[in-house]
């Protein structure tokens, strides 16, 4: 979500509530460059309007030069729109300063020194050092300007291109398009966002963990051929084996993303990385690894582990 775009959407000149609602839906998914690409289905869910009305309103907004189709298409035929006329807070602040010079003997610095009526600082009558700054950026003077992007744009972490690359790197046998076009993909994305609502992660880390979440869901719940993408056992037949160091690290990461496993064994407020580190230590013990064998098989392990599950 772009705060600047949301402010713009509230102030834009529109003729109906439908236009306002569509602008807010677009602004809610705009990035730093004020581009957005919510699908028609997503806008139907946001606004509760029907598909035909939404398409009509989008055309009206383009005619008013409030939005513009960039010519780009992403995902399953979703158009990318550019929001037109959105000013950043820094731009608003700069323009406000130019038009509010205090160089006419009318300084607002009353009671803060002997320079009453003689200030030579344009538009800076109230010193922020004394805690009396009165910003000219209407409605935004109390907003922290140094918040990280992740906290401002919590819903804007998802990147179709990056997810495609991560899934390919994790398992190139998985058909990315079939997953993203499935009905369950959006359901899993919502569940992932709810599960991580209280956690602070960068956008790239969200994509990384969502990749494992999605692959795990595909293998354990939705794939008709779950075993086709599983790792091959390092030994043949039914001979018992132990996890290698590489397998321990890999499965520790995957188990930390497993919803059921994480809900049972994670500690309050624990990050994925810390949980994965604890799991790795436990998996080094063959007896403990044997206890978790059923979970290991859900995240790709095949074969039988040596050890006794007490």
C-alpha angles and dihedrals in degrees: 000000000000114000092201090052092049092052088048092050092053092050100040117115107249133160101218144029089244091062091047091050094050091048090052091049091052093045091050088064100037120120131211092289090051093245121135139176113189112163121242088249090055091050090049088056092044099047104023088227122132123257095252093053093048093053090049092050092048089055091050092051090051090051089053090051092239092121135017132201105236095205091247122126123196134184115345097359097303115160121230113225129197116215108225125216098017110150121201119231091250090055091049091048092050094050092045091055092053092057101042106061113165094201097118101084092271103110115169089213091105114159095010101094145324096291094093108157094357104083114140095189111105113230096344102101095137114062115223089207090072093048093250102109113145107194119215091214098103115227095002106073092105096048116110105240094198100058114132114253091245091065093047096043103036091151094045098072096099117101118178094201095049092047091052090052094047093050090048091051092047097047121351091190091071116096102231095192094053091052095049093045092051122103093235097057094078090045091055092046091055091048090050092051092048091048091051098038094113096041125094113223136150119250092253092052090049089054091048094052093041089055091059091042092052095045091048091050091048094051099041104035115015112026118098089204105039096161094056093080098037121116115265116247116254091229133042130243121009095314113142119244142184128233117262121228090256092050092049091055093044096047092043089059092047095047091051087061095045105109098214095040094046092048090055102042108025121099123232111282093003117151124230091249094053092047091049090051091053091047091051091055091050093048091058086071107078092208092054092044088053090054090056095042093113091055091045090056090052090059097047110286116133128184131042127297123225116235139067121275100218 
